[in-house]
Amino acid sequence: MAPIRQTTGASHAAILGIGTYRPSRIIPNAEVVEAIDSSDEWIQQRSGIRQRRWASPEETVQSMSVDAARIALERARVDARQIDCVIVATVTHMYQTPAIATAIAHELGTDQAAAFDISAACAGFCHGVALAADMVRGGSAGHVLVIGVERLSDLTDVGDRGTAFIFADGAGAAVVGPSDTPGIGPVVWGSDGEQFDLIRQKEDWRDVVASENPQMPHLVMQGNAVFRWASFAMAKIGQQALDRAGVAIDDLDVFVPHQANMRITDAMARAMKLPERVRIARDIAEQGNTSAASIPLALDRMIEEGDARSGDTALLIAFGAGLAYAAQVVTVP
Ligand SMILES: CC(C)(COP(=O)(O)OP(=O)(O)OC[C@H]1O[C@@H](n2cnc3c(N)ncnc32)[C@H](O)[C@@H]1OP(=O)(O)O)[C@@H](O)C(=O)NCCC(=O)NCCS
């Protein structure tokens, strides 16, 4: 048996910079309720959403990703040619193959970086950060670009009162690379496939094609069951991520949960007994639920508004269709 040499990478990995893209079209609740039996007041009370952004035809999954990535690279002071791998978390790239990651890696000018998409829905960005940290420490990549991007407006039935007001579009990117100190804690992740049906595309593409009246297979969701699962089960996952990172809750500065519903965020904060001083991401009010893009969008807004500062300790927790979830503690770049 020939000995196989192993690689080791950097001692530690960290997020070196993040960047985002918010589509230009702002859709207030008043516009959404034109097509559903609902009201601005109900939507704000039950979800905390005041408005969301939906992409125009020119704001594609690729263009939004590239714009967000360029900002992240600039802030990280990393050249595109230093990126060895591009991971794109998305469920709204409409080609089954090839992955949009290869086109993004090319447009950014990487030196033929490895590039692939991952499908972990709203948990995708935290899955990507976990993979990237392990790649940097394991030696399979020097720098990794992680992108969370969605055009959920393509998969949203504007006439479905259970989902029309929730989903939105946007992109967020993070450059993960070597660091002198640990900047990304151990991931706590998992899945519950018994609840596979709770949020999903309405039907298989083959059924769409076979249908007499083909329709886009929009997302359907059992909102209340998802709400109950996320509010209770996810607080435990957040605590486990803190425990695995060896970070006491009193040392946490920032909490960035997936932006699914303001009431889920509040329920998690209560269940985790987050101290008052911990700043909480509330991007959902202006941005809606952008699935894989929601955590980098929410963190970036906190950085811009001074609620998260470089060096702060942040807990990220993402959850969604699958059901799939992932959480980790990170240092704010
Ligand atoms: C979708 C969501 C806001 C609905 O809120 P909810 O409190 O669970 O509401 P329910 O589905 O239990 O419905 C409560 C009532 O509101 C009504 N209702 C539902 N949607 C409505 C709407 N858009 N406007 C007005 N009323 C609505 C229902 O008909 C029901 O009426 P009833 O009591 O007379 O039967 C909430 O379940 C949610 O946010 N779930 C998680 C969604 C999510 O995060 N998805 C992505 C996962 S990452």
The ligand as an SDF file (V2000), in Angstrom:
LIG
                    3D

 48 50  0  0  0  0  0  0  0  0999 V2000
  -46.4880   32.0520    8.0550 C   0  0  0  0  0  0  0  0  0  0  0  0
  -46.7130   32.5720    9.4590 C   0  0  0  0  0  0  0  0  0  0  0  0
  -46.3540   34.0400    9.5860 C   0  0  0  0  0  0  0  0  0  0  0  0
  -48.2030   32.4150    9.7850 C   0  0  0  0  0  0  0  0  0  0  0  0
  -48.4300   32.8310   11.1180 O   0  0  0  0  0  0  0  0  0  0  0  0
  -49.2050   31.8880   12.1380 P   0  0  0  0  0  0  0  0  0  0  0  0
  -49.3400   32.6390   13.3720 O   0  0  0  0  0  0  0  0  0  0  0  0
  -48.5060   30.5630   12.1870 O   0  0  0  0  0  0  0  0  0  0  0  0
  -50.5900   31.7670   11.4180 O   0  0  0  0  0  0  0  0  0  0  0  0
  -51.4940   30.4550   11.1490 P   0  0  0  0  0  0  0  0  0  0  0  0
  -51.0440   29.7680    9.9130 O   0  0  0  0  0  0  0  0  0  0  0  0
  -51.5740   29.6450   12.4110 O   0  0  0  0  0  0  0  0  0  0  0  0
  -52.8760   31.1360   10.8830 O   0  0  0  0  0  0  0  0  0  0  0  0
  -53.5330   31.9320   11.8970 C   0  0  0  0  0  0  0  0  0  0  0  0
  -54.7230   32.6300   11.2860 C   0  0  0  0  0  0  0  0  0  0  0  0
  -54.2750   33.6350   10.3520 O   0  0  0  0  0  0  0  0  0  0  0  0
  -54.8530   33.4160    9.0640 C   0  0  0  0  0  0  0  0  0  0  0  0
  -53.8820   33.7800    8.0630 N   0  0  0  0  0  0  0  0  0  0  0  0
  -52.9070   33.0030    7.5060 C   0  0  0  0  0  0  0  0  0  0  0  0
  -52.1980   33.7240    6.6190 N   0  0  0  0  0  0  0  0  0  0  0  0
  -52.7100   34.9630    6.6230 C   0  0  0  0  0  0  0  0  0  0  0  0
  -52.3860   36.1390    5.9410 C   0  0  0  0  0  0  0  0  0  0  0  0
  -51.3830   36.2170    5.0540 N   0  0  0  0  0  0  0  0  0  0  0  0
  -53.1240   37.2440    6.2030 N   0  0  0  0  0  0  0  0  0  0  0  0
  -54.1340   37.2280    7.0820 C   0  0  0  0  0  0  0  0  0  0  0  0
  -54.4810   36.1330    7.7660 N   0  0  0  0  0  0  0  0  0  0  0  0
  -53.7860   35.0110    7.5300 C   0  0  0  0  0  0  0  0  0  0  0  0
  -55.2060   31.9610    9.0420 C   0  0  0  0  0  0  0  0  0  0  0  0
  -56.2400   31.7080    8.1320 O   0  0  0  0  0  0  0  0  0  0  0  0
  -55.6140   31.7160   10.4720 C   0  0  0  0  0  0  0  0  0  0  0  0
  -56.9290   32.1590   10.6410 O   0  0  0  0  0  0  0  0  0  0  0  0
  -57.9530   31.3940   11.6330 P   0  0  0  0  0  0  0  0  0  0  0  0
  -57.3390   31.5080   12.9970 O   0  0  0  0  0  0  0  0  0  0  0  0
  -59.2150   32.1510   11.4550 O   0  0  0  0  0  0  0  0  0  0  0  0
  -57.9970   29.9860   11.1290 O   0  0  0  0  0  0  0  0  0  0  0  0
  -45.8880   31.7510   10.4890 C   0  0  0  0  0  0  0  0  0  0  0  0
  -46.4000   30.4550   10.6110 O   0  0  0  0  0  0  0  0  0  0  0  0
  -44.4420   31.6470   10.1150 C   0  0  0  0  0  0  0  0  0  0  0  0
  -43.7550   32.6380   10.0170 O   0  0  0  0  0  0  0  0  0  0  0  0
  -43.9400   30.4180    9.9650 N   0  0  0  0  0  0  0  0  0  0  0  0
  -42.5590   30.1640    9.6720 C   0  0  0  0  0  0  0  0  0  0  0  0
  -42.3110   30.5760    8.2790 C   0  0  0  0  0  0  0  0  0  0  0  0
  -40.8910   30.4470    7.9230 C   0  0  0  0  0  0  0  0  0  0  0  0
  -40.0550   30.8730    8.6630 O   0  0  0  0  0  0  0  0  0  0  0  0
  -40.6330   29.8760    6.7690 N   0  0  0  0  0  0  0  0  0  0  0  0
  -39.3600   29.7560    6.2500 C   0  0  0  0  0  0  0  0  0  0  0  0
  -38.5960   28.7960    7.0120 C   0  0  0  0  0  0  0  0  0  0  0  0
  -37.0230   29.1640    6.9220 S   0  0  0  0  0  0  0  0  0  0  0  0
  1  2  1  0
  2  3  1  0
  2  4  1  0
  2 36  1  0
  4  5  1  0
  5  6  1  0
  6  7  2  0
  6  8  1  0
  6  9  1  0
  9 10  1  0
 10 11  2  0
 10 12  1  0
 10 13  1  0
 13 14  1  0
 14 15  1  0
 15 16  1  0
 15 30  1  0
 16 17  1  0
 17 18  1  0
 17 28  1  0
 18 19  1  0
 18 27  1  0
 19 20  2  0
 20 21  1  0
 21 22  1  0
 21 27  2  0
 22 23  1  0
 22 24  2  0
 24 25  1  0
 25 26  2  0
 26 27  1  0
 28 29  1  0
 28 30  1  0
 30 31  1  0
 31 32  1  0
 32 33  2  0
 32 34  1  0
 32 35  1  0
 36 37  1  0
 36 38  1  0
 38 39  2  0
 38 40  1  0
 40 41  1  0
 41 42  1  0
 42 43  1  0
 43 44  2  0
 43 45  1  0
 45 46  1  0
 46 47  1  0
 47 48  1  0
M  END
$$$$
